[in-house]
Amino acid sequence: MYGTIARMKVKRENLDALRELMANTGSRQVAGYRETHVLFPDQARDEIWLVVFFDDKASYMKNADDPAMHEEYVKYRALLDADPEWHDGEWESDRAGS
């Protein structure tokens, strides 16, 4: 599995708009896409963490290079204080406890 973690700085007054945008976008059918999770940290009131999972790096990169994804990103970026901090890579899971 492949994906990214993004740390995003967001002004508190834009948080509701960002949540609404996230709820209303992402309806595109993307081959290899698995899921997205968003963390709103208790201790960091001006940031969110986004985690996105794909089947593999090829499907992740295909989505990243898609002009439709860029259009979505531009809408998100308008609500952020700075460019997101991205950390891409391979995911492994220990499912022994499940």
C-alpha atoms as one frame of an Amber mdcrd trajectory, in Angstrom:
protein
   0.000   0.000   0.000   1.231   3.516  -0.777   0.135   6.964   0.311   0.853
  10.241   1.979   0.550  12.178   5.201   0.041  15.915   4.852   0.353  18.410
   7.675  -1.724  21.489   6.877  -1.841  24.824   8.658  -5.326  26.322   8.595
  -6.804  29.422  10.178  -9.572  28.598  12.639 -12.038  30.768  10.704 -11.452
  28.570   7.619 -11.827  25.216   9.374 -15.560  24.791   8.763 -15.151  25.748
   5.093 -12.305  23.239   4.767 -14.380  20.473   6.384 -17.271  21.225   4.015
 -14.968  21.232   0.998 -13.479  17.881   2.028 -16.976  16.424   2.442 -18.078
  17.648  -0.997 -14.987  16.803  -3.065 -13.261  13.567  -3.714 -16.205  12.017
  -5.510 -14.063  11.327  -8.585 -13.522   7.658  -9.342  -9.787   7.121  -8.874
  -8.267   3.738  -9.728  -6.286   2.351  -6.804  -7.667   4.784  -4.216  -8.506
   3.154  -0.855  -9.367   5.752   1.780  -8.678   9.080   3.435  -8.527   9.988
   7.122  -8.324  13.473   8.635  -6.980  14.220  12.110  -7.899  17.415  13.968
  -5.249  17.405  16.729  -6.332  18.497  20.203  -3.036  20.228  20.902  -2.676
  22.058  17.548  -5.714  24.225  16.944  -4.341  25.670  13.698  -3.570  22.475
  11.787  -4.990  19.262  10.402  -3.298  16.043   9.271  -4.517  14.272   6.140
  -3.699  10.610   5.448  -4.473   9.083   2.035  -4.033   5.435   0.993  -3.697
   3.912  -2.493  -3.074   0.351  -3.669   0.382   1.244  -4.973   2.726   4.063
  -5.915   1.707   3.978  -9.590  -1.966   4.681  -8.816  -0.974   7.366  -6.284
   1.263   9.118  -8.823  -1.380   8.863 -11.561  -3.845  10.638  -9.257  -1.246
  13.240  -8.247  -0.633  14.048 -11.926  -4.358  14.268 -12.785  -5.494  17.842
 -13.671  -8.786  17.188 -11.819  -6.793  16.502  -8.623  -4.934  19.768  -9.124
  -8.253  21.628  -9.394  -9.331  20.134  -6.057  -5.971  20.996  -4.487  -6.252
  24.652  -5.556  -9.572  24.895  -3.679  -8.036  23.357  -0.538  -4.917  25.502
  -0.762  -6.972  28.711  -0.816  -8.121  27.906   2.739  -4.658  27.072   4.108
  -2.071  29.388   5.663   0.825  27.728   3.829   1.606  24.898   1.439   1.042
  21.474   3.017   4.005  19.482   4.289   3.848  16.162   2.370   5.352  12.821
   3.409   4.857  10.101   0.762   5.787   6.457   1.111   4.998   2.771   1.485
   2.593   1.743   4.253   2.802  -1.483   6.196   0.216  -2.712   8.653   0.419
  -4.973  11.672  -3.046  -6.513  11.788  -2.256  -8.973  14.565  -4.586  -7.124
  16.948  -7.592  -7.052  14.623
